Amino acid sequence: MAELFERYLNDHAKRHKKQSSVRNDVRMIEKRLNPLLGKKQVNAVSRQEVKALHSSLEGKPYEANRTLSLLSKVFNYAADELEWIKRSEHPVVGIKRYAEKKRKRYLSEAELARLGDALRKAEQGQLDRLISPYAVAMIRLLVFTGARHGEILSLRWNEVNFERACLELADSKTGEKDIFLPPAALHILSELLRVEGNPFVIVGGKPGSHLVNIKTPWEAIRREADLADVRLHDLRHSFASFGARAGMSLPIIGALLGHRETATTARYAHLSDDPLRSAVESIGSEIAEAMKADGNG
């Protein structure tokens, strides 16, 4: 199996998947699959072993299902491309996935005000731990753009177009995509210190790298803001909720978030930037107003 995992990554995943997806596959294979199955013959992996692996992650249904899906793709590759096994020998087929509860958490105006207070304290070094200004900037950018945290973490300066007021991403989760920037986000970027020789906006501790650990600073900030149950991804939900409250259509909101599930949303990719820019400026203005408020109320 170790050889199969290696061939799947090198001959299939790296040719057909985005770099971020390949990194996820590598992590999952190294962490979950290779330690358990790496020394086994491909045709010796049993359905019972696969079910046991899936069951061992019952408390993490999302990770359990992603692990099972990746293993299924690896066996598909072994059957269809390498012809090492027959489809009938595929041990993943028919194993039922866990239900994944969709969690939606939105920040209220009062919660955004508390978040704004906590971010200002972090900038002034008033929290119980020192937080990088790049971590603070990243969180602010997530709030004002609705971007995925991976898109901001790996953002490069050559993807920031100040003239168009947008981020021009080449390798987002949904492929190439523009993220429009309200004035508040443009201000954050214009004030952020660039480090010579480092292409990344959110600078990390190692030379030429971007920030890797956003979990620790986020936990300190959300603790200060009394937002213990709020994840970084919930900032994206909150951005969308402000658009919905302002009466914006779902296709417009979907286009701002980079959704590509519906033909209606996709149509907005062919329009001028004007309606999307107007929408993001409106959302940004509402969020900025909320974050300036006193969070003690």
N, C-alpha and C positions, 0 to 999 in steps of 0.2 A: 504493500500500500504506500510505503514511503516514496517509492519510485513513481507510482501513479500520481500522488499529490504533486511531486516535483514537475512531472510532465504536464499535468493539468495547468499549473501556474505558468510555466514557461512557454508552452506551446498553444495554450488556449486563452487563459485569463489575460495575460499580458498583451495578447494580440487583439482581443475583442472587448476588453473592459477598460473603463477609465482607471487612472492611477489610484484614485481614492478607493475604488471598489477592489482593486488588486490588493491594496494594503489591508483592507478588511479581511479578504480571503486568506492572506498570509498569516495574519494574527489568529484567525480562527483555526487554521490548520495547525499552527505551532502550539496553540493553547489547548485545543480540544481534541482534534482528530488524530494527529500524528502520535501523541503519547499513548493513546489507547489502541490505535489500529495500525500504526506504522510498520510493525514487524510482521503483520499477517499477510498471507497471500490474498490477492484480490478476490479470488473465487471462494475463499474460506471465510469471508466476513458474513456472519449470520444475521438474519432478521432480528433474532433475540438480542444480539449485541447492539444493534442499532437502536432498538427500542429501549434498551437499558441506558444507553447514552442519552437519548432524548428524555427519558424519565429522570435521570440524574439532574437535569436542569429544569425540573417542573416548577420550581420557584421563580424561574426567570423565563417565562413563556416566550418572550420575543427572542431572546438569545437561543433558546432551545429550538425554535422553529427556523431561525436563520442557519443554525448549525446543520439541521436536517436538510434544509434546502441546498446548502453548499455540498453536502455529501451526496445528495441526489444528482447534482450536476456533475460531480466527479465520476460517479458510476455511469451516467449517461455518456460522458466522454469516453470512458473505458469501453463501453459497448458500441457506440456509434462511430467513433473516430479510430480507436485502437483495435477494436474487435477482440479484446482480451476476454470478455464475457458475453453471454447472450442476454438479451433484454429480460428473459424469464428468470435470470439469476440475480437481477437487481434487488438488493435487500432493503431498499428504502421504500419501494413502491407500496402504497396502501397503508403506510403508518400515518395515523391521524395526528394532525397538528393540534397544538393547544390553542384555545381561544385567546385572543389578544384584546384586552380591554382598551378601548380608545379613551384616552384621558385628555380632556380639554380644560385647561386652567387659564383664566384671563385675569389680568391685573386691573383693579378698579382705579379710579382717579386718585383715591386716597392712598392706595398701595404704590402707585407710581410716584406720588409725592414722597413717600417714605423711602422709596428706592433712590429718588433724586437726592434726598438728604444723605443717605448712606454713601452714595458715590462722591458727593462733595467732601464728606469726612475722609473718605479713602484718599482723595486727591490731596487733602491737607495733612495726611499722616495721622489722623485722629482715631483710627481704629486700633484694635488690640494687636494687629500685625501689619507690617509694612507691605503695601500692595503696589505692584508695578503700575506706572501710569498707562502702560500699554494694555494691561488687563482692564483698567477702568475704561479706557477708550474703546476697547472691544465691546464691553457690555453696553456702553452708550450707543455704539453703532448697531448692535443687535436690536436695541429698543427702537431706534429711529428708521431702520430699514426693513425689518422683518426677515432678514437674511438668516440662513442656517449658520450655526456657529462655526462649522468647518469652513464655510465660504469666507468668513471674516478672518479666522485664524490663519488661513493660508493665503490671504490677499496680498498681492504684490503691488508696488507702486506703479508699475507699468499697466496695471489694470484699472487704475483710478483716472477717470477722464473728468477733470475739473470743468472743462469747457462745456461738455454735455451734461454735467452734473449727474454722473452715473458711474457705476462700477461695471466694467466690461469683462466678465468672467469667461475664461476659456474652458474650464473644467469643473463646472458645478455638478451637483447630483443629477441634474436634468440636461447636462451638456452645456453648450454655449448659452450665455444669458446675460442680460443687462439688469442691473439693480439701480433704480433711480434714487437720487439722494435729495432729501429736503435740506433747507438751509442749515439746520442744526447739525446734520451729518457732515455737510461740507465744512462747517466751522471746525468740527472735531478733527477732521483730516488735515485741514490747513494748519492747525495749531500743533499737530503731532510731530515730534522730532524725528527726522530721518537719520538713520545711521549709515555712514559711508561704508560701502561694500556689502550692505545687507539689503536685499531686494524686497524684504517683507515689511508690511505696514505695522503689524503687531509683532514687535521685535522680541525675540527670546533671549535666554541667558547665554547661549552659545553663539560664537561668531557666525554671522551669515544665516542664522536660524530664525524661525518664528516661535512664538510662545507655544508651549506644549501643554502645560498644566494650568488650565483655567478653572478647574474644579475647586482648588483650595481658595483662590481669591473670591470666587463666586460664593462659596459657603460663608466666608467672612462677611461679605457685603449683604447677602440675604439675611444672615443672622442679625446684623445691625438694623436691617429694615423690617425685621419681624415677618419674613416671608419664607418660613422654613419649608413649606411644601412646594415652592416655586422652582422649576427647573429652567435652565437657559432656554430650552425650546419653547417654554411658555411665553417668552418675550415675543416670539414669532406669532403665537396665537393672539397675544394682546394687540400687536400691530394690526392684525386682521380684524380684530373686534372693533377697534377704533374706526376702521374703514366702514364696517357694517353699520355701526351706530350713526355714522355720517350719511347713511343712505346710499353708499356706493354699491354698484352691482357686483354680484359674485364673480362674473368674468373679469371685471376690472381688478378686484382684490386678488383673484387667482393669478392674473398676469403680473401684478406687483410681486407676488410671492414666488413666481416662476413655476406655477403649476402647469402641467401639460396634459392633464387627463382628459379634458373635454375639447371638442372641436370649437366650442364657443370661446373658451379661453385662448386657444391657439390663434383664433382670428385676430386677436388684439396684437399679436406679434407683427402683423402686417400694417397696422395703423401708424400714424405719426406718433411721436413721443408725447405730444401735447396732453391728451387726456390722462395718460399715466403720470406724467410729471405734475399735472395739476392735482391729481389724487394724492400722490405721495407728499406734496407740499401741504395739503390740507391735513392729512393724518399727522405729519410731523409737527405742524403748528399746534394741534390739539395735545399731542404728547408732551411737547416742550412746555406748554402752559401748565399741564398737570405736574410735571416734574419740578417746576419752579415753586410750586405751592409748598406751604409749611406742612410737613408730614406728621405733625403731632395731633392733627385734628381727627 
